[in-house]
Amino acid sequence: MSTEAPGRPRDLTTRDYLGYAGGDAANNLTFMMASLFLLLYYTDVVGLSAAVAGAILLVVRVWQAVTDLVAGRFVDLTTTRWGRFRPYFLFCGAPLMLLGVALFSVPGGLSASGAALYALVSYAVFGLAYSFVNIPYGSVASAMTELPQERARLSSYRAVGQALATVVLAFVVAPQIQTSPNLQRSFTTVMIAFGVVGLALYVTLFRTVRETVPRDAAPVTLRQTLAAIGRNRPLVILCLSAILVLTGMFVLQTTQVYYARDVLGNANFTIALTVMTVLGQFAMVPVVPRLVGRFGKKQAYIAAGLLTAVGGIGIALSPPAAPVAAIVSFGVYGLGIAAIQALMWALEADTVEYGEWDAGVRTEGSNYAALSFTRKVGQGIGGGLAAWGLGVSGYVAGAATQRQESLTAIRYLTGFAPTIFVGLGAVVMLTYPLSEARFRQMLGEVVARRATRTRSAGSGEAPAD
């Protein structure tokens, strides 16, 4: 068996980290835009009912989970002179940005059913394109380095990229919601501008990242891939936790703008809530690698889940007349969820080595796709649950004031959902089997096997393992 080594392993540089962070900033100019504002766009601009909009979010996000698996399989079969992952940034970035514009440009004059159909199809096609950018993006981290602390640092920089994009969204979009005389025109114009910036960031990502971790050049069959994922216990447990965490996280993200506008009384509070959450993400950038070095990824993940739950309680119970309490609670939530997000990606990269150690095959794309599949399921459940909660509470799109039942439902959805679901996700991780010491031992065995295969391939002998 031959071995493909795209490059010689080296220490990651600031250029690598910044390029990688820029890639997730580009991802979130479309993805986070949809997470934060698509439900509001559907209900208050397009005029869809909360029930129909919620059904679209649920169906399409589950569809996106399936497209993630398809993209992961394509990635694992890709071999080019640019590597396995980088070509997708170059060739799929532009279509994704164009589809982002289409997503927030439902044509006027359509019937209710026509608008719903356009929304469903445009979001589904957008989701397909996003899978073919995001799966290679997430997978490339495990091909850039095998060092746990470098992986943790990559995950932290990724969180910075997401945070910067989220802040930009809040500052640009929230004032439009509050004051724009033509929200449809505003959404379309904003998405065109984001598309230009996002494409530049994808080109920069392509030019900066390098795939240096050796992997077997022989293609991995679908049967081998499915068998390896099914027996990868760390990956399975991480995926179960991810469903729960993302459910709680996306209820909050979906209802946050309603919380700001209807509970606190001004859509511009979205900026303050977002900034506090993002400040937590920035604060965690230097902290996460240190937590990993001292306590390990598993223990840090569980502690971050508990901190997130505390922030959620504060969000739910903060009096509407005291917005400072809500803003501070969003900051606490931001600290916890930022650490979980960074650690989740670092833990996923470790499951790649576990699969290679346990099953003898290295499937970066499929491992990442499996985690992304479960995350998308959680996102779909979270978005659908948020819309369902709004509908049941009697929310009226475009109304100057909402019923007290609706305001209470928004508060409790925004706060108690992450408390319950993220807390349960942390409990699931108590069964995660890889400690840092076990991972180092396992990685040493994997490296030794690779060296044996390389020597055997050079001498013409069959490998001993």
ZISULQUI-V182360 format. One record per pair of residues at least 4 apart in sequence whose ideal C-beta (glycine too) atoms are under 6 Angstrom apart, sorted by the first residue. I is the first residue (numbers start at 1). J is the second residue. Records with the same first field share a line. If there is no record, write none. Layout:
I->J + J
This chain:
1->216 + 218
2->217 + 457
3->214 + 454
4->215 + 217
5->214
6->83 + 211
7->210 + 212
9->212
12->16 + 145 + 150
14->18
15->208
17->157
19->204 + 205 + 208 + 209
20->154 + 157
21->157 + 160 + 161
22->161 + 201 + 204 + 205
23->137 + 205
24->158 + 161 + 162
25->161 + 164 + 165 + 201
26->198 + 201 + 202
27->31 + 134
28->32 + 162 + 165
29->165 + 194 + 198
30->100
32->36 + 165 + 166 + 169
33->37 + 169
34->38
35->253
36->253
37->41 + 173
39->53 + 254 + 387
40->44 + 257
41->45
42->46 + 48 + 53
43->50 + 53 + 397
44->397 + 398
45->183 + 184
46->106 + 115
48->52 + 53 + 116
50->54 + 387 + 390 + 391 + 395
51->391
52->116
53->387
54->384 + 387 + 388
56->60 + 119 + 120
57->383 + 384
58->380 + 384
60->123 + 124 + 127
61->376 + 379 + 380
62->380
63->124
64->127 + 376
65->373 + 376 + 377
67->127 + 128 + 131
68->131 + 135 + 369 + 372 + 373
69->369 + 373
71->131 + 132 + 135
72->135 + 365 + 366 + 369
75->135 + 136 + 139 + 365
76->220 + 363 + 365 + 366
78->84
80->87
82->86 + 87
83->211
85->136 + 139 + 140
86->206
87->91
88->92 + 132 + 136
89->93 + 202 + 205 + 206
90->206
92->132 + 133
93->199 + 202
94->199
95->129
96->129 + 130 + 133
97->195 + 198 + 199
99->125 + 126 + 129
100->191 + 195
101->105 + 191 + 192 + 195
102->122
103->122 + 126
104->187 + 191
105->188
106->115 + 118
110->114 + 115
118->122
130->134
131->135
135->368 + 369
138->368
139->364 + 365 + 368
140->209
141->154 + 349
142->349 + 352 + 364
143->211 + 213 + 364
145->150
146->213
149->289
151->346 + 349
152->288 + 289 + 292 + 346
153->289
155->342 + 345 + 346
156->285 + 288 + 342
159->281 + 338 + 341 + 342
160->285
163->278 + 281
166->274 + 278
167->278
168->172
169->173
170->174 + 270 + 271 + 274
171->271
172->190
174->267 + 268 + 270 + 271
175->179
176->180 + 186
177->267
178->267 + 268
180->186
194->198
215->362
220->224 + 225 + 361 + 363
224->361
225->363 + 366
228->355 + 359 + 361 + 363
229->370
232->351 + 354 + 355
233->433
234->351 + 354 + 433 + 434
235->351
237->431 + 432
238->347
239->371 + 374
240->428
241->425 + 428 + 429
242->246 + 371 + 374 + 375
243->374 + 377 + 378
244->421 + 424 + 425
245->249 + 422 + 425
246->250 + 375 + 378 + 379
247->378 + 381 + 382 + 421
248->417 + 418 + 421 + 422
250->254 + 379 + 382 + 383
251->382 + 385 + 386 + 413 + 417
252->256 + 414 + 418
254->383 + 386
255->259 + 386 + 410 + 413 + 414
257->270
258->262 + 410
259->263 + 410 + 414
260->264 + 267 + 269 + 270 + 273
261->267
262->402
263->320 + 407 + 410 + 411
264->269 + 323
269->273
270->274
272->327
273->330
276->327 + 330 + 331
277->330 + 334
280->331 + 334 + 335 + 338
281->334 + 338
284->288 + 338 + 339
287->291
288->339 + 342
291->295 + 300
292->297
295->299 + 300
296->435 + 436
297->343 + 346 + 347
298->432
300->343
301->343 + 429
302->426 + 429
304->336 + 339 + 340
305->422 + 425 + 426
307->335 + 336
308->333 + 336 + 337 + 418 + 422
309->419 + 422 + 423
310->332
311->329 + 332 + 333 + 336
312->415 + 418 + 419
313->419
314->318 + 329
315->329 + 414 + 415
316->411 + 412 + 415 + 416
318->325 + 326 + 329
333->337
334->338
343->347
348->371
350->439
351->367
352->364 + 367
353->443 + 446
354->358
355->359
356->362 + 446
357->442 + 446
363->367
368->372
380->384
381->385
384->388
386->413
389->409 + 413
390->395
393->405 + 406 + 409
394->403 + 405 + 406
395->406
402->406 + 407
409->413
412->416
413->417
416->420
417->421
418->422
419->423
434->438 + 439
449->465
452->463 + 464
453->463
456->461 + 463
